[in-house]
Amino acid sequence: MKLLIDVIGWSGSGFLILAYGLTLVANNKYVNYAKYLNLFGALLIAINCYYYNAIPSFVSNIIWSVMATLTIYKTKKRERYFFKPRFRM
C-alpha cells in the first residue's frame, strides 16, 4: 500500500510540474489541459499527504484543487455564454 501511495504522490507532483510547464508554452495553447492537470495533481498529492498525516500540505492541496475546480467551472460557464448560438433557424 505504501508503494501505491508513493506512486500516487509522485504522479501528482509530476502533473503539477507538467501543468506549470504547459502554461509557459507560447500562445497559452495548452492552458485548458493545465487546469485539469492542476486539479488531478493536487488531488493525488492530497491523498498522499493524508496517508502520511501531513495535514498542512493536505489542506493546501485541497484548497488548490478547489481553486482549480472553480477555474474549470468558470471557464466552462464562459464558453457556454460566448459560444451559444444566437439565432435559430
N, CA and C atoms as an extended XYZ file, in Angstrom:
267
Properties=species:S:1:pos:R:3:atomname:S:1:resname:S:1:resid:I:1 pbc="F F F"
N         0.827       -1.202        0.000 N   MET     1
C         0.000        0.000        0.000 CA  MET     1
C         0.864        1.256        0.000 C   MET     1
N         1.951        1.224        0.751 N   LYS     2
C         2.836        2.380        0.831 CA  LYS     2
C         3.404        2.738       -0.549 C   LYS     2
N         3.777        1.728       -1.313 N   LEU     3
C         4.319        1.972       -2.649 CA  LEU     3
C         3.266        2.632       -3.545 C   LEU     3
N         2.032        2.176       -3.477 N   LEU     4
C         0.949        2.762       -4.266 CA  LEU     4
C         0.744        4.231       -3.891 C   LEU     4
N         0.741        4.536       -2.605 N   ILE     5
C         0.561        5.916       -2.149 CA  ILE     5
C         1.731        6.785       -2.608 C   ILE     5
N         2.939        6.232       -2.578 N   ASP     6
C         4.104        6.983       -3.060 CA  ASP     6
C         3.998        7.267       -4.561 C   ASP     6
N         3.563        6.285       -5.317 N   VAL     7
C         3.392        6.476       -6.770 CA  VAL     7
C         2.314        7.525       -7.033 C   VAL     7
N         1.234        7.486       -6.257 N   ILE     8
C         0.173        8.490       -6.396 CA  ILE     8
C         0.721        9.888       -6.122 C   ILE     8
N         1.487       10.035       -5.057 N   GLY     9
C         2.057       11.339       -4.708 CA  GLY     9
C         3.025       11.857       -5.756 C   GLY     9
N         3.918       10.982       -6.238 N   TRP    10
C         4.863       11.398       -7.274 CA  TRP    10
C         4.154       11.726       -8.585 C   TRP    10
N         3.109       10.986       -8.899 N   SER    11
C         2.331       11.284      -10.111 CA  SER    11
C         1.677       12.652       -9.995 C   SER    11
N         1.114       12.946       -8.835 N   GLY    12
C         0.519       14.263       -8.611 CA  GLY    12
C         1.533       15.375       -8.762 C   GLY    12
N         2.728       15.172       -8.223 N   SER    13
C         3.791       16.173       -8.376 CA  SER    13
C         4.157       16.359       -9.842 C   SER    13
N         4.230       15.253      -10.553 N   GLY    14
C         4.529       15.339      -11.991 CA  GLY    14
C         3.450       16.091      -12.750 C   GLY    14
N         2.176       15.844      -12.391 N   PHE    15
C         1.081       16.565      -13.045 CA  PHE    15
C         1.183       18.061      -12.807 C   PHE    15
N         1.499       18.460      -11.570 N   LEU    16
C         1.601       19.889      -11.270 CA  LEU    16
C         2.764       20.544      -12.018 C   LEU    16
N         3.886       19.847      -12.094 N   ILE    17
C         5.033       20.387      -12.827 CA  ILE    17
C         4.715       20.478      -14.314 C   ILE    17
N         4.066       19.469      -14.850 N   LEU    18
C         3.667       19.494      -16.258 CA  LEU    18
C         2.671       20.627      -16.516 C   LEU    18
N         1.737       20.828      -15.591 N   ALA    19
C         0.765       21.919      -15.738 CA  ALA    19
C         1.468       23.261      -15.777 C   ALA    19
N         2.432       23.449      -14.912 N   TYR    20
C         3.189       24.709      -14.919 CA  TYR    20
C         3.952       24.861      -16.234 C   TYR    20
N         4.566       23.786      -16.689 N   GLY    21
C         5.297       23.846      -17.952 CA  GLY    21
C         4.382       24.181      -19.123 C   GLY    21
N         3.165       23.668      -19.120 N   LEU    22
C         2.235       23.953      -20.213 CA  LEU    22
C         1.805       25.414      -20.228 C   LEU    22
N         1.788       26.053      -19.067 N   THR    23
C         1.423       27.478      -19.047 CA  THR    23
C         2.530       28.343      -19.622 C   THR    23
N         3.731       27.806      -19.728 N   LEU    24
C         4.850       28.572      -20.266 CA  LEU    24
C         4.978       28.462      -21.780 C   LEU    24
N         4.216       27.547      -22.382 N   VAL    25
C         4.267       27.353      -23.827 CA  VAL    25
C         3.685       28.585      -24.509 C   VAL    25
N         4.269       28.949      -25.634 N   ALA    26
C         3.844       30.143      -26.360 CA  ALA    26
C         2.357       30.111      -26.695 C   ALA    26
N         1.726       31.246      -26.665 N   ASN    27
C         0.325       31.459      -27.018 CA  ASN    27
C        -0.665       30.778      -26.065 C   ASN    27
N        -0.193       30.277      -24.949 N   ASN    28
C        -1.078       29.618      -23.983 CA  ASN    28
C        -2.001       28.600      -24.641 C   ASN    28
N        -1.441       27.850      -25.554 N   LYS    29
C        -2.200       26.885      -26.344 CA  LYS    29
C        -2.746       25.732      -25.493 C   LYS    29
N        -2.067       25.400      -24.407 N   TYR    30
C        -2.424       24.221      -23.615 CA  TYR    30
C        -2.940       24.572      -22.223 C   TYR    30
N        -3.444       25.768      -22.042 N   VAL    31
C        -3.890       26.209      -20.721 CA  VAL    31
C        -5.049       25.357      -20.210 C   VAL    31
N        -5.964       24.951      -21.090 N   ASN    32
C        -7.082       24.120      -20.641 CA  ASN    32
C        -6.611       22.786      -20.085 C   ASN    32
N        -5.590       22.187      -20.704 N   TYR    33
C        -5.030       20.943      -20.176 CA  TYR    33
C        -4.393       21.184      -18.814 C   TYR    33
N        -3.734       22.327      -18.676 N   ALA    34
C        -3.057       22.645      -17.417 CA  ALA    34
C        -4.053       22.765      -16.271 C   ALA    34
N        -5.240       23.257      -16.538 N   LYS    35
C        -6.260       23.379      -15.488 CA  LYS    35
C        -6.634       22.015      -14.929 C   LYS    35
N        -6.830       21.052      -15.805 N   TYR    36
C        -7.175       19.706      -15.364 CA  TYR    36
C        -5.996       19.010      -14.684 C   TYR    36
N        -4.792       19.248      -15.191 N   LEU    37
C        -3.613       18.673      -14.549 CA  LEU    37
C        -3.432       19.239      -13.145 C   LEU    37
N        -3.716       20.534      -12.967 N   ASN    38
C        -3.660       21.136      -11.634 CA  ASN    38
C        -4.647       20.455      -10.695 C   ASN    38
N        -5.850       20.243      -11.173 N   LEU    39
C        -6.878       19.610      -10.344 CA  LEU    39
C        -6.465       18.203       -9.929 C   LEU    39
N        -6.128       17.368      -10.896 N   PHE    40
C        -5.801       15.978      -10.589 CA  PHE    40
C        -4.487       15.862       -9.817 C   PHE    40
N        -3.523       16.707      -10.151 N   GLY    41
C        -2.255       16.688       -9.418 CA  GLY    41
C        -2.445       17.028       -7.949 C   GLY    41
N        -3.224       18.064       -7.677 N   ALA    42
C        -3.467       18.462       -6.289 CA  ALA    42
C        -4.224       17.385       -5.526 C   ALA    42
N        -5.194       16.739       -6.178 N   LEU    43
C        -5.939       15.672       -5.510 CA  LEU    43
C        -5.036       14.472       -5.190 C   LEU    43
N        -4.172       14.124       -6.127 N   LEU    44
C        -3.275       12.991       -5.885 CA  LEU    44
C        -2.289       13.296       -4.763 C   LEU    44
N        -1.768       14.500       -4.743 N   ILE    45
C        -0.858       14.873       -3.656 CA  ILE    45
C        -1.613       14.916       -2.330 C   ILE    45
N        -2.866       15.374       -2.349 N   ALA    46
C        -3.663       15.406       -1.121 CA  ALA    46
C        -3.858       13.996       -0.565 C   ALA    46
N        -4.071       13.030       -1.421 N   ILE    47
C        -4.209       11.638       -0.982 CA  ILE    47
C        -2.921       11.189       -0.296 C   ILE    47
N        -1.801       11.508       -0.923 N   ASN    48
C        -0.512       11.143       -0.359 CA  ASN    48
C        -0.294       11.818        1.000 C   ASN    48
N        -0.611       13.093        1.093 N   CYS    49
C        -0.428       13.826        2.351 CA  CYS    49
C        -1.342       13.294        3.446 C   CYS    49
N        -2.544       12.936        3.106 N   TYR    50
C        -3.474       12.390        4.099 CA  TYR    50
C        -2.951       11.061        4.654 C   TYR    50
N        -2.437       10.236        3.768 N   TYR    51
C        -1.903        8.940        4.190 CA  TYR    51
C        -0.755        9.120        5.177 C   TYR    51
N         0.106       10.097        4.915 N   TYR    52
C         1.267       10.334        5.772 CA  TYR    52
C         0.989       11.339        6.893 C   TYR    52
N        -0.266       11.702        7.093 N   ASN    53
C        -0.679       12.644        8.139 CA  ASN    53
C         0.020       14.000        8.041 C   ASN    53
N         0.284       14.437        6.831 N   ALA    54
C         0.847       15.768        6.594 CA  ALA    54
C        -0.329       16.726        6.382 C   ALA    54
N        -0.975       17.075        7.484 N   ILE    55
C        -2.238       17.807        7.416 CA  ILE    55
C        -2.103       19.192        6.786 C   ILE    55
N        -1.068       19.999        7.103 N   PRO    56
C        -0.964       21.306        6.429 CA  PRO    56
C        -0.861       21.182        4.900 C   PRO    56
N        -0.068       20.244        4.431 N   SER    57
C         0.049       20.037        2.983 CA  SER    57
C        -1.240       19.481        2.397 C   SER    57
N        -1.917       18.619        3.158 N   PHE    58
C        -3.203       18.082        2.726 CA  PHE    58
C        -4.206       19.215        2.506 C   PHE    58
N        -4.309       20.113        3.496 N   VAL    59
C        -5.252       21.232        3.401 CA  VAL    59
C        -4.874       22.149        2.237 C   VAL    59
N        -3.587       22.417        2.079 N   SER    60
C        -3.142       23.275        0.969 CA  SER    60
C        -3.530       22.684       -0.380 C   SER    60
N        -3.368       21.385       -0.534 N   ASN    61
C        -3.696       20.753       -1.803 CA  ASN    61
C        -5.199       20.634       -2.023 C   ASN    61
N        -5.962       20.499       -0.958 N   ILE    62
C        -7.425       20.528       -1.113 CA  ILE    62
C        -7.860       21.912       -1.578 C   ILE    62
N        -7.281       22.957       -0.989 N   ILE    63
C        -7.596       24.329       -1.425 CA  ILE    63
C        -7.175       24.521       -2.872 C   ILE    63
N        -6.011       24.009       -3.238 N   TRP    64
C        -5.513       24.104       -4.616 CA  TRP    64
C        -6.492       23.432       -5.576 C   TRP    64
N        -7.001       22.259       -5.200 N   SER    65
C        -7.925       21.543       -6.088 CA  SER    65
C        -9.282       22.243       -6.159 C   SER    65
N        -9.717       22.871       -5.073 N   VAL    66
C       -10.961       23.649       -5.114 CA  VAL    66
C       -10.792       24.847       -6.051 C   VAL    66
N        -9.654       25.523       -5.964 N   MET    67
C        -9.398       26.648       -6.869 CA  MET    67
C        -9.369       26.192       -8.324 C   MET    67
N        -8.766       25.038       -8.586 N   ALA    68
C        -8.732       24.502       -9.955 CA  ALA    68
C       -10.136       24.158      -10.425 C   ALA    68
N       -10.948       23.587       -9.537 N   THR    69
C       -12.325       23.242       -9.893 CA  THR    69
C       -13.126       24.502      -10.220 C   THR    69
N       -12.969       25.533       -9.408 N   LEU    70
C       -13.682       26.791       -9.669 CA  LEU    70
C       -13.233       27.425      -10.982 C   LEU    70
N       -11.944       27.336      -11.273 N   THR    71
C       -11.435       27.879      -12.539 CA  THR    71
C       -12.013       27.120      -13.729 C   THR    71
N       -12.076       25.806      -13.637 N   ILE    72
C       -12.654       24.998      -14.715 CA  ILE    72
C       -14.130       25.333      -14.882 C   ILE    72
N       -14.842       25.439      -13.774 N   TYR    73
C       -16.268       25.778      -13.826 CA  TYR    73
C       -16.481       27.149      -14.465 C   TYR    73
N       -15.685       28.120      -14.068 N   LYS    74
C       -15.806       29.474      -14.606 CA  LYS    74
C       -15.518       29.489      -16.109 C   LYS    74
N       -14.518       28.727      -16.527 N   THR    75
C       -14.182       28.647      -17.947 CA  THR    75
C       -15.316       28.005      -18.744 C   THR    75
N       -15.871       26.920      -18.214 N   LYS    76
C       -16.983       26.250      -18.905 CA  LYS    76
C       -18.201       27.160      -18.996 C   LYS    76
N       -18.471       27.884      -17.932 N   LYS    77
C       -19.611       28.801      -17.931 CA  LYS    77
C       -19.412       29.903      -18.976 C   LYS    77
N       -18.204       30.428      -19.067 N   ARG    78
C       -17.895       31.472      -20.045 CA  ARG    78
C       -18.008       30.930      -21.461 C   ARG    78
N       -17.540       29.702      -21.682 N   GLU    79
C       -17.629       29.092      -23.015 CA  GLU    79
C       -19.076       28.890      -23.424 C   GLU    79
N       -19.921       28.473      -22.498 N   ARG    80
C       -21.338       28.296      -22.822 CA  ARG    80
C       -21.968       29.627      -23.192 C   ARG    80
N       -21.576       30.703      -22.531 N   TYR    81
C       -22.158       32.007      -22.805 CA  TYR    81
C       -21.704       32.537      -24.156 C   TYR    81
N       -20.404       32.446      -24.446 N   PHE    82
C       -19.881       33.034      -25.673 CA  PHE    82
C       -20.108       32.181      -26.908 C   PHE    82
N       -20.219       30.878      -26.755 N   PHE    83
C       -20.360       30.014      -27.918 CA  PHE    83
C       -21.779       29.495      -28.085 C   PHE    83
N       -22.711       30.116      -27.421 N   LYS    84
C       -24.110       29.745      -27.543 CA  LYS    84
C       -24.637       30.295      -28.872 C   LYS    84
N       -25.404       29.493      -29.622 N   PRO    85
C       -25.956       30.010      -30.880 CA  PRO    85
C       -26.902       31.169      -30.595 C   PRO    85
N       -26.739       32.229      -31.325 N   ARG    86
C       -27.540       33.427      -31.121 CA  ARG    86
C       -28.876       33.356      -31.862 C   ARG    86
N       -28.843       32.772      -33.061 N   PHE    87
C       -30.049       32.715      -33.886 CA  PHE    87
C       -30.396       31.263      -34.169 C   PHE    87
N       -31.658       30.975      -34.161 N   ARG    88
C       -32.108       29.632      -34.501 CA  ARG    88
C       -32.908       29.688      -35.780 C   ARG    88
N       -32.720       28.695      -36.597 N   MET    89
C       -33.458       28.654      -37.852 CA  MET    89
C       -34.511       27.602      -37.811 C   MET    89
